């Protein structure tokens, strides 16, 4: 989500929130920016992540900032309604839909929500970090050894996030109850999200979607969002094409790097074997020199004996 800081910051400044919740902290790079913003704006910050770095938890968890080491679903049951939610946690339909239900159970609250990974590949395809935490009937069949590739519906062995130890990626792209953006759209159509909310999506850098109540935010913030939507609508085909091209090049780079790593490892093994052979050759060469020296000594002794025999005869 840190890629979208230039987009988010002007909107946040215009909304002037008094509370902000970040779901999905990772290493805390974007969290630092959000905490700085909250400090400047007299805004309460709450960060949620079941895998918060221990050092970050010690450094930042204080009276000014609240960090919760648990799942978003657990945390959202506990915390009070927030003005802003920045959601970049588990990228699957069930989790996002549950997050929406918990956020909007406070009927009077009209927060603005920012979602990451609403574009390719997880806008329409589930990703599970801990599939056992998702009810079986709510899970898509998944793979742990293959990943998505731009333009292909099936997973491939050199696809995005393939073979990463903690990723479980849905086999199919699209269809019911599959993907982050699908969950948001269903939340709107099923009125989990109250009427009056609008959704816009930036189709770059894995996708960022903004869900906002058009009639309940400051006019200048609304104008900024409309301006952003107009620009995105105009450039959407180009941005989508650029994102596809970016990801294709990126995945080709990763595949090339993986091939290079394999070749490099093979080269290292060959060099190791070559060094061992050269060491053996050196030992054999030294032994050969010793044998040759011994042979010369024997030959000289033989020649000496033959000379003595000849003289005695």
Secondary structure as UniProt FT lines:
FT   HELIX           2..4
FT   HELIX           5..15
FT   STRAND          19..23
FT   TURN            26..27
FT   HELIX           29..41
FT   STRAND          44..48
FT   TURN            50..51
FT   HELIX           54..60
FT   STRAND          65..68
FT   HELIX           72..78
FT   STRAND          84..87
FT   HELIX           93..103
FT   TURN            104..105
FT   TURN            107..108
FT   STRAND          112..116
FT   TURN            120..123
FT   STRAND          127..128
FT   HELIX           131..133
FT   HELIX           136..138
FT   STRAND          142..143
FT   STRAND          147..148
FT   TURN            150..151
FT   TURN            157..158
FT   TURN            161..163
FT   TURN            165..166
FT   STRAND          168..170
FT   TURN            176..177
FT   HELIX           180..189
FT   TURN            190..191
FT   TURN            195..196
FT   STRAND          197..202
FT   TURN            205..206
FT   STRAND          208..213
FT   TURN            214..215
FT   HELIX           219..312
//
